[in-house]
Amino acid sequence: MKALNLLGVVVAAALSSPAIALDYKTVPGAGGLPLNVVETGDKSKPAIVLIHGFAQTHTSFKKQLESVELNRDFHLVVMDLRGHGNSGKPWDQASYHDSKLWADDIVAVMDATGVQKAVLVGWSFGGFVIANVVDHHGTGRIVGVNLVGSAGGLVQPMFPAPPPNADPQVAARRAATAKLQMSGSIEDNVNGSVGGIEFLTAKPGDQTWQDISRAGSVLLVPYVRKALTGRNLDNTKVVPKFGNVPVLVTYGSADGLLGPEQIAGLKKLQNVTFSVHDGIGHSPFYEEAERFNRELLAFAKAAYGR
């Protein structure tokens, strides 16, 4: 498998710099852990905090950060989760297994960026982090929740079983990818990242998307991946704590990580609506960004208008 040209990643990122200014900063998270944060939009406006998925970074939300409409009406805050991207990467397993630390990181970022209340958007693993926030901090600072390709561990089973006609080669590629990403060889890690992003979209993304997504995967270094192994993702007990907070569940019909059982289970939430993107995979915010941004804009306005 061809190794990723890391120089190409840097060049592509530089050439695709958005017209909208990105305000980067490092803020202290739980225990003082440095967290990489970026803001756009008018900071006096209502806030939307976007939380990326496993082995990715804030750059996943590039098309939201660059949205003229979202920047016009909202203050956008995105971060690299602990262990991911340009944020701190503790050595010890406890720094990744304690759900309160993940929750405290989000609250710390909100405090550091002057966000009193926010609509929280959680893609994939980010949905689990939102559940951690609700569990440990309640919903007093949450105006609304957008779960994207995620059930957040709020239902059982947490992940769908493979369909009866599933291609066994897909499972084999997943296993091979996981092994490469745990390797001490950087070349293995880079090659593993190529297979890792195969599962993010229904069809391959453009070259810039692929390069940045692969780089994000490599930045989740092997010792962090190992430390994350076995983390409890069961948040079923948190469902009642959501109360009447409006929840929008956005997912693609071709997303292999969110099945009918998970969708049915999410209907237990009191104030939930669903948006299905036909033919789209695990990343509707990228694969169908215009529609996603339009729906997020409408949802956030309605949530703040309650």
C-alpha positions in Angstrom: 0.0 0.0 0.0 1.4 3.4 -1.0 2.6 5.5 1.9 1.0 9.0 2.3 3.0 11.9 1.0 3.1 14.0 4.2 4.6 17.0 2.3 1.6 16.8 0.1 -0.6 17.2 3.1 1.1 20.3 4.2 1.0 21.8 0.7 -2.7 20.9 0.3 -3.6 22.4 3.6 -1.7 25.6 2.8 -3.3 26.0 -0.6 -6.8 25.4 0.8 -6.7 28.1 3.5 -10.2 29.4 4.0 -11.1 33.1 3.4 -12.7 33.1 6.8 -10.1 33.7 9.5 -9.4 30.8 11.9 -8.5 31.9 15.4 -6.3 29.2 16.9 -5.4 28.9 20.6 -4.3 26.4 23.2 -6.4 26.2 26.3 -6.1 24.1 29.5 -8.4 21.2 29.6 -9.0 18.8 32.5 -5.9 18.6 34.7 -4.3 21.3 32.6 -4.0 19.2 29.5 -3.3 21.5 26.5 -6.2 21.4 24.0 -6.0 22.8 20.5 -9.0 25.0 19.8 -10.1 27.0 16.8 -12.9 29.7 16.7 -14.7 31.4 13.8 -17.6 33.7 13.6 -18.8 36.6 15.7 -18.0 35.8 19.4 -20.9 37.8 20.6 -23.3 35.5 18.7 -24.8 32.2 20.1 -22.4 29.3 20.0 -22.1 26.0 18.3 -19.4 23.6 19.6 -18.4 20.8 17.2 -16.8 17.6 18.4 -15.0 15.4 16.0 -14.8 11.6 15.8 -12.2 9.0 16.7 -8.8 9.3 15.1 -9.8 12.6 13.5 -9.3 16.3 14.3 -11.0 19.7 14.2 -10.2 19.8 10.4 -13.1 17.3 9.9 -15.4 20.3 10.1 -13.6 22.4 7.5 -16.8 23.0 5.5 -18.6 24.2 8.6 -15.8 26.5 9.7 -15.8 28.0 6.2 -19.6 28.4 6.0 -20.5 32.0 5.4 -24.0 31.4 6.8 -22.9 29.6 9.9 -20.3 32.3 10.6 -22.8 35.0 10.0 -25.2 33.8 12.7 -23.1 31.8 15.1 -19.8 31.6 17.0 -18.2 28.3 16.0 -15.8 26.5 18.4 -14.0 23.3 17.4 -11.2 21.5 19.2 -8.9 18.5 19.0 -10.0 16.0 21.6 -7.5 14.8 24.2 -5.0 12.4 22.6 -6.0 13.6 19.1 -4.6 16.1 16.6 -2.5 18.9 18.2 -3.9 18.4 21.7 -2.0 16.8 24.6 -1.4 13.1 24.6 -1.1 11.7 28.2 0.7 8.4 28.7 -1.6 6.8 31.3 -4.7 4.9 30.5 -6.7 6.6 33.2 -6.5 9.9 31.3 -8.6 8.2 28.6 -10.9 5.9 30.5 -12.3 8.4 33.0 -15.4 9.8 31.3 -15.4 12.9 33.5 -12.1 14.1 32.0 -13.7 14.1 28.5 -16.7 16.0 29.8 -14.5 18.5 31.7 -12.4 19.1 28.6 -15.5 20.4 26.7 -16.6 22.6 29.6 -13.1 24.0 29.9 -13.1 24.8 26.2 -16.4 26.6 26.6 -15.2 28.5 29.5 -12.0 29.5 27.8 -13.8 30.7 24.7 -16.5 32.7 26.6 -19.3 30.3 25.7 -22.0 30.2 28.3 -24.4 27.9 26.4 -24.0 26.0 23.2 -25.5 23.7 20.7 -23.2 20.7 20.8 -22.5 18.8 17.6 -20.9 15.3 18.0 -19.8 13.2 15.1 -19.3 9.5 15.7 -17.1 9.2 18.9 -17.9 12.9 19.5 -21.5 11.8 20.3 -20.1 9.7 23.2 -18.3 12.7 24.5 -21.5 14.7 24.5 -23.1 12.0 26.6 -20.2 12.3 29.0 -20.9 16.0 29.3 -24.6 15.4 30.0 -23.7 12.7 32.5 -21.3 14.8 34.6 -22.4 18.4 34.0 -26.1 18.1 33.1 -27.8 20.1 30.4 -27.8 23.5 32.0 -25.3 24.8 29.4 -26.6 22.8 26.4 -29.2 24.4 24.2 -29.4 21.5 21.7 -27.6 18.4 20.6 -26.8 17.2 17.0 -25.6 13.6 16.9 -24.0 12.9 13.6 -23.5 9.3 12.6 -23.6 8.5 16.3 -25.9 7.0 18.9 -23.4 8.1 21.6 -23.6 4.9 23.5 -27.2 5.8 24.5 -28.7 2.6 23.2 -27.8 -1.1 23.1 -26.3 -2.6 21.1 -23.9 0.4 20.8 -22.9 -0.7 17.3 -24.8 -2.5 14.6 -24.0 -6.1 13.7 -22.7 -6.7 10.2 -25.5 -7.5 7.8 -25.8 -11.2 6.7 -24.4 -10.4 3.2 -21.5 -8.4 4.6 -18.3 -8.6 2.5 -15.7 -10.6 4.7 -12.9 -8.7 3.0 -14.2 -5.5 4.6 -13.7 -7.1 8.1 -10.3 -8.3 7.1 -9.3 -4.8 5.9 -10.5 -3.4 9.2 -8.4 -5.9 11.2 -5.3 -5.2 9.0 -5.8 -1.5 9.4 -6.1 -1.7 13.2 -2.9 -3.7 13.4 -0.9 -1.2 11.3 -2.2 1.7 13.3 -1.0 0.1 16.6 2.5 -0.5 15.1 5.6 1.3 16.3 6.5 1.9 12.7 5.5 5.3 11.4 5.4 3.8 7.9 2.9 1.2 9.1 0.9 4.0 10.8 0.7 6.0 7.6 -0.2 3.0 5.5 -2.9 2.0 8.1 -4.4 5.5 7.9 -5.1 4.8 4.2 -7.4 1.9 5.1 -8.8 3.7 8.1 -10.4 6.5 6.1 -12.1 4.0 3.8 -14.9 3.7 6.3 -15.6 7.5 6.7 -17.5 8.1 3.5 -19.7 6.2 1.1 -17.5 7.2 -1.8 -13.9 8.4 -1.6 -13.5 12.0 -0.7 -11.5 14.4 -2.7 -7.7 14.4 -2.3 -7.5 17.1 0.2 -10.1 15.4 2.4 -8.2 12.1 2.1 -4.9 13.7 3.0 -6.1 15.6 6.0 -8.1 12.6 7.3 -5.1 10.4 7.0 -3.0 12.9 8.8 -5.5 13.1 11.5 -5.4 9.3 11.9 -1.6 9.3 12.2 -1.8 12.0 14.9 -3.6 9.5 17.1 -0.4 7.8 18.0 -0.2 4.1 18.9 0.2 4.4 22.6 -2.9 6.6 22.8 -4.9 4.0 20.7 -3.7 1.3 23.1 -4.7 3.4 26.1 -8.1 4.0 24.7 -8.7 0.2 24.3 -11.4 -1.0 26.7 -12.8 2.4 27.5 -16.4 2.1 28.7 -18.7 3.5 26.0 -22.0 2.5 27.5 -24.1 5.6 28.2 -27.5 4.1 28.4 -27.9 5.4 31.9 -27.6 8.9 30.6 -30.7 8.9 28.5 -33.0 10.3 31.2 -30.5 13.1 31.9 -31.1 14.6 28.4 -34.5 15.7 29.6 -36.3 17.8 27.0 -33.1 19.1 25.3 -33.8 19.0 21.5 -31.8 16.4 19.7 -31.2 16.2 16.0 -29.8 12.8 14.7 -28.2 13.2 11.3 -27.0 10.1 9.5 -26.3 8.6 6.1 -28.3 5.7 4.8 -25.1 4.1 3.7 -23.4 4.5 7.2 -22.3 1.1 8.4 -21.8 2.4 11.9 -25.4 3.3 12.7 -28.0 0.7 12.1 -31.8 0.3 12.6 -31.4 -0.9 16.2 -29.5 2.3 17.1 -32.0 4.5 15.3 -34.9 2.8 17.0 -33.2 3.1 20.4 -32.6 6.8 20.0 -36.4 7.4 19.8 -36.4 7.0 23.6 -35.1 10.5 23.8 -37.9 12.9 24.6 -37.4 15.6 21.9 -35.6 13.9 19.0 -35.9 14.3 15.2 -34.0 12.6 12.4 -32.4 13.7 9.2 -31.4 10.9 6.8 -29.0 11.6 4.0 -29.7 9.1 1.2 -26.7 7.3 -0.2 -24.4 9.1 2.2 -21.9 7.4 4.5 -20.5 8.2 8.0 -19.6 11.9 7.2 -22.7 13.8 6.0 -21.1 17.1 7.1 -18.5 16.6 4.4 -20.3 14.4 1.9 -23.4 16.6 1.7 -22.1 19.8 3.4 -24.5 22.3 1.9 -27.5 20.4 3.2 -25.9 19.6 6.5 -25.0 23.2 7.1 -28.5 24.4 6.2 -30.1 21.9 8.6 -27.6 22.7 11.4 -28.3 26.4 11.0 -32.1 25.8 11.2 -31.8 23.5 14.2 -29.5 25.8 16.1 -31.8 28.8 15.5 -34.8 26.8 16.6 -33.0 25.5 19.7 -31.9 29.0 20.8 -35.4 30.3 20.1 -37.1 27.9 22.5 
